[in-house]
């Protein structure tokens, strides 16, 4: 996954976007956070690799071959995005 220590010396955890060219990261925390908490905040959480931050999700930059670890939550997020683009939000 994309939740890693900041460095060998700095053992705080940080979530990083896996979309090529994106440098988005979450604020560091002293411990690992639940991946479900990231998904609820708009992150795409992949089963294997390909986590995407909320900005990349909104821009449609999620790897089409990636499978969501939380498919129901992901589908609900996709519906929200479609509705906002259609002016139904």
N, C-alpha and C positions, 0 to 999 in steps of 0.2 A: 504494500500500500504506500501511500505518499505521506504518511505521518512518521516523521523521523526526528532524531535528535538534531539540534542545530549544528553541533560539531562534536568532536571527541572530548573536548574540554567542557562545552556547554551542553549539559544533559537535559535541557528543556526540550519539549516536543513542539513541532511545528508542522502544520498541514501545508502541503505544496501542490499547486496545480500541475498536472502532467501534460497540458496542451503545449505543443511546441511553440516557443517564443513567448509564452506567458510567464510572468515572474510573480504572480499573485501568491501570497502566503498568508496564513492566519497568524494572529499574534501568538507568540510562544506561551506555553503553559507548562507548569511543573510536572504534570503527568499526562499520560495519553488520554485523549477524549474518545468517547464513543463515536464510531463511524456514523451511527444513526443520527447523532446530534448534528453532524456536518450535513447529512442528507436533508434534515429538517430545515437547515439554514440555506438550502438551495444548491449545495454541491451535488454533482453527479459522482457517486461512489461506485467504482467498477468492481466486479468480482475478482479480477486478477490485476489489471493495470489499466490506467486511463482516467484517473480521477480528474474532474474538471471543476474549477471554481464557478461561483454563481455568474460572474461576468461572461465567461466562456460558454456556459450553459445558455445564457440569454442570447449570445451571438451565434448559437448553433454549432459550436466547435467541438462537440462531444464526438469521440471516435465512433462511427456507425457500427463498428465491429465489436465494441465493448458491450458487455452485459452488466446491467445494474445489479448491485448487491441487494437493493431494495426496490424491486420492480413496481410494486403498487405505489409507493411514494414517488418514484420516478415518473410514472404515467400521470399521476395527479399534477406533478410539476409541469409536465409537458402540456397538459390541458390548460393550466393557468397561463402559460406562455402563449398558447394559441389564442386564448380568450383576450389577453391584453393586446395582441397584435390585431385582432378583429374588432377591438374597441368594446368588448363585452365585459371588461374588468370592473 
